[in-house]
Amino acid sequence: MIKPEITINSIKQNIRDCYKKAVTVKLNLGRNKFVTFPATLSGIYSSIFTVEPFDKNFLGKTAYSYSEIMCGKVFITLAEKRA
């Protein structure tokens, strides 16, 4: 369900704030299945953004649209600093 207080422009601004920083990506695969992986936000484009997983053997999708965040299929959070 789309939340009315979240707009594509606010999502784009939040993604721009995370550019070239370590993030945690959580993907909703449906039926209560989630995949979580650490990555770096590597590219920002007009309709998509790309992430580069820390695990070089990761075979999943690494480009996402801003609407996928709006619909709740993708969650991006800044990673906590590692000690």
C-alpha positions as CSV (number, residue, x, y, z in Angstrom):
1,M,0.0,0.0,0.0
2,I,1.3,3.4,-0.9
3,K,1.8,5.8,2.0
4,P,0.4,9.3,1.1
5,E,3.1,11.3,3.0
6,I,5.9,9.7,1.0
7,T,6.6,11.1,-2.5
8,I,9.0,10.1,-5.2
9,N,10.9,13.4,-4.7
10,S,11.4,12.7,-1.0
11,I,12.6,9.2,-1.8
12,K,15.0,10.6,-4.4
13,Q,16.4,13.1,-1.8
14,N,16.8,10.3,0.8
15,I,18.7,8.2,-1.8
16,R,20.9,11.2,-2.7
17,D,21.8,11.6,0.9
18,C,23.0,8.0,1.0
19,Y,25.1,8.2,-2.2
20,K,28.5,6.4,-1.9
21,K,27.7,5.4,1.7
22,A,27.3,1.9,3.2
23,V,23.7,0.9,3.3
24,T,21.7,-2.2,4.2
25,V,19.3,-3.3,1.5
26,K,16.2,-5.4,2.5
27,L,14.2,-6.9,-0.3
28,N,10.6,-8.1,0.1
29,L,10.3,-11.2,-2.0
30,G,6.6,-11.8,-1.0
31,R,5.0,-14.4,1.2
32,N,7.0,-13.1,4.2
33,K,10.3,-13.8,2.5
34,F,13.1,-11.2,2.9
35,V,16.7,-10.9,1.7
36,T,19.0,-8.5,3.5
37,F,22.5,-7.7,2.4
38,P,25.1,-4.9,3.0
39,A,26.0,-2.7,0.0
40,T,27.2,0.6,-1.2
41,L,24.9,3.0,-3.1
42,S,26.9,3.2,-6.3
43,G,24.7,5.1,-8.8
44,I,21.8,7.5,-8.9
45,Y,19.8,8.0,-12.1
46,S,16.6,9.7,-13.0
47,S,14.4,6.7,-12.6
48,I,16.6,4.1,-10.9
49,F,19.4,3.7,-8.5
50,T,22.1,1.0,-8.2
51,V,23.7,-0.7,-5.3
52,E,27.0,-2.6,-5.2
53,P,26.8,-5.5,-2.7
54,F,29.8,-6.1,-0.5
55,D,29.6,-9.8,-1.4
56,K,31.0,-10.1,-4.9
57,N,29.3,-13.4,-5.4
58,F,25.8,-11.9,-4.9
59,L,23.7,-12.9,-7.9
60,G,20.6,-10.9,-7.1
61,K,19.2,-7.7,-8.7
62,T,21.2,-4.6,-8.0
63,A,19.2,-1.8,-9.7
64,Y,16.0,-0.6,-8.2
65,S,13.4,2.0,-9.1
66,Y,12.2,4.7,-6.6
67,S,8.7,3.3,-6.9
68,E,9.8,0.0,-5.5
69,I,10.7,1.8,-2.3
70,M,7.3,3.6,-2.3
71,C,5.5,0.3,-2.7
72,G,7.5,-1.4,0.1
73,K,9.4,-3.9,-2.0
74,V,12.8,-2.4,-1.2
75,F,14.0,-0.9,2.1
76,I,17.3,1.1,2.2
77,T,18.9,2.1,5.5
78,L,22.2,3.6,6.3
79,A,24.5,0.9,7.7
80,E,25.8,1.2,11.2
81,K,29.5,2.0,11.5
82,R,31.6,-1.1,12.0
83,A,34.1,-1.1,14.8
